[in-house]
Amino acid sequence: MTRRHQQIAEDLRRAIADGTRPVGSALPSETELAATHGVSRGTVRQALAALAAEGLIGSRQGARHLVLSTAPSQSFTELRSFAQWARSGGHTPGGRVLHSARGGADAEEAAMLQLAPGAEVLRVLRLRTLDGDPVLLERTVYAGWTADAVAELPVDCESVTQALLDSRGLVFAHGEHHLDALAAGTVDARELHVRRGSPLLRVRRTTTTPEGRPVETSDDRYRPGAVVFTVRNSTQANPLARKPVD
């Protein structure tokens, strides 16, 4: 069942998307929104926090929230899967596993996953699409203790994160991301439909459970012109956001 703050956030999200609340306009106050929806101000704050995390709204201290964008973006202050991020912006995610194999962790993988060198891992090469277009090539290494669960998933599984939550109750709670750039290799060029040597945006990430146990580490490579990462600075937070390029 959808919780009240999620319903309020979705109502506001639709109003922003359809132009009822255009960019630059101010939202009603928390008190007004609470009265309109028959909820507490705390519930309204949860809804507004979700929209702020998506980059849709922002505010200055003591001022009303302003609409900043009509398209949600993913803030890295909120850990969501590629599929969740895509659907939140009205896009259709897709993808398929290109290769999957078990093996022993090398020194770097072992360090990232807190395993002994040579411990079993599952390496998966997965192509991600956005509205049918290839945008992301993931090279993910899963710790051995999750290997069986991941290997059981269909090759076209939309969201590994959601599938593991549903099937095993596994929660991806924390993520660390490192961004840099590199030249496309042979596999990158073939799958992302770019020239070999083209610049790719790379995000190296490691994800852990709520207890801090590493689940996966991944090398994610984005096709040029597919997404943009935006940093919004303030005195309170410095979230990094990802969104498709128009």
PyMOL commands that set and color helices and strands:
alter all, ss='L'
color gray80, all
select helices_A, chain A and resi 4-17+30-37+41-53+82-88+107-113+144-151+160-168+186-192
alter helices_A, ss='H'
color red, helices_A
select strands_A, chain A and resi 57-58+66-67+74-75+93-104+120-130+133-143+174-183+199-208+214-222+227-231+240-244
alter strands_A, ss='S'
color yellow, strands_A
deselect
rebuild
show_as cartoon
